[in-house]
Amino acid sequence: MNRTEFIVATAIVLFLAFLFGWFAHWLIHRFTRINQSEMGEVDKLAQQLHEAEEAREQAITWFQDREAAHANQLAQTEAELRAAMEGLREARAEAEELRAYIERMNAS
């Protein structure tokens, strides 16, 4: 193979590679093309997705606030319960002391 044949063969290979690349690009472009009605639908779906994400964030915030409020209310209720139980314990002890005092007075 002389120099001229090598240049021609290389040119043919490069031209065929160019044609193959152009054809592949055309096929990809042909199958992935989106028309305006589809683009409008994509925009509409994107807007709905954005609104759904905002609603989700608002719901999460609301639930976190409610959870904090319930946790606070639970802590207050538990504190009140502890205080009531302590008061009941003291009242029982006082009642026992009074019973014992009355029994001693009746026994005397």
C-alpha positions as CSV (number, residue, x, y, z in Angstrom):
1,M,0.0,0.0,0.0
2,N,1.6,3.2,-1.1
3,R,1.1,6.7,0.4
4,T,-1.8,7.7,-1.8
5,E,-3.8,4.5,-1.2
6,F,-3.2,5.0,2.6
7,I,-4.5,8.6,2.4
8,V,-7.6,7.5,0.4
9,A,-8.3,4.6,2.8
10,T,-7.9,6.9,5.8
11,A,-10.2,9.5,4.2
12,I,-12.9,6.9,3.5
13,V,-12.7,5.5,7.1
14,L,-12.9,9.0,8.5
15,F,-15.8,9.9,6.2
16,L,-17.7,6.7,7.2
17,A,-17.1,7.5,10.9
18,F,-18.5,11.0,10.3
19,L,-21.5,9.5,8.5
20,F,-22.1,7.0,11.3
21,G,-21.8,9.7,14.0
22,W,-24.2,12.0,12.1
23,F,-26.7,9.2,11.6
24,A,-26.5,8.3,15.3
25,H,-27.0,11.9,16.3
26,W,-30.0,12.2,14.0
27,L,-31.5,9.0,15.4
28,I,-31.1,10.2,19.0
29,H,-32.5,13.6,18.2
30,R,-35.4,12.0,16.3
31,F,-36.4,9.7,19.2
32,T,-35.8,12.2,22.0
33,R,-37.5,15.2,20.5
34,I,-40.2,16.8,22.7
35,N,-42.9,18.9,21.0
36,Q,-44.5,22.0,22.6
37,S,-47.6,20.2,23.9
38,E,-45.5,17.7,25.7
39,M,-43.3,20.5,27.0
40,G,-46.4,22.2,28.4
41,E,-47.3,19.0,30.1
42,V,-43.8,18.7,31.5
43,D,-44.0,22.3,32.8
44,K,-47.4,21.5,34.4
45,L,-46.1,18.4,36.1
46,A,-43.0,20.3,37.3
47,Q,-45.3,22.9,38.8
48,Q,-47.5,20.3,40.5
49,L,-44.4,18.6,41.9
50,H,-43.2,21.9,43.3
51,E,-46.6,22.5,44.9
52,A,-46.6,19.0,46.3
53,E,-43.1,19.5,47.8
54,E,-44.2,22.8,49.4
55,A,-47.3,21.1,50.8
56,R,-45.2,18.3,52.2
57,E,-42.8,20.8,53.9
58,Q,-45.8,22.6,55.4
59,A,-47.2,19.3,56.6
60,I,-43.9,18.3,58.2
61,T,-43.6,21.7,59.9
62,W,-47.2,21.4,61.2
63,F,-46.6,17.9,62.5
64,Q,-43.4,19.0,64.2
65,D,-45.2,21.9,65.9
66,R,-48.0,19.6,67.0
67,E,-45.5,17.0,68.2
68,A,-43.7,19.7,70.3
69,A,-47.0,20.9,71.7
70,H,-48.1,17.4,72.6
71,A,-44.7,16.7,74.2
72,N,-45.0,19.9,76.2
73,Q,-48.6,19.0,77.3
74,L,-47.5,15.5,78.2
75,A,-44.6,16.8,80.3
76,Q,-47.0,19.2,82.1
77,T,-49.5,16.4,82.7
78,E,-46.8,14.1,84.0
79,A,-45.6,16.9,86.4
80,E,-49.2,17.4,87.6
81,L,-49.6,13.6,88.1
82,R,-46.4,13.5,90.1
83,A,-47.6,16.4,92.2
84,A,-51.0,14.8,92.7
85,M,-49.5,11.4,93.6
86,E,-47.2,13.2,96.1
87,G,-50.2,15.0,97.6
88,L,-52.1,11.7,97.8
89,R,-49.2,10.0,99.5
90,E,-49.0,12.8,102.0
91,A,-52.8,12.7,102.6
92,R,-52.6,8.9,103.2
93,A,-49.7,9.3,105.6
94,E,-51.7,12.1,107.5
95,A,-54.8,9.9,107.5
96,E,-52.8,7.0,109.0
97,E,-51.4,9.3,111.6
98,L,-54.9,10.5,112.5
99,R,-56.2,6.9,112.7
100,A,-53.4,6.0,114.9
101,Y,-54.0,9.1,117.1
102,I,-57.7,8.3,117.3
103,E,-57.0,4.6,118.2
104,R,-54.6,5.7,120.9
105,M,-57.2,8.2,122.3
106,N,-60.0,5.6,122.2
107,A,-57.7,3.0,123.9
108,S,-56.9,5.4,126.7
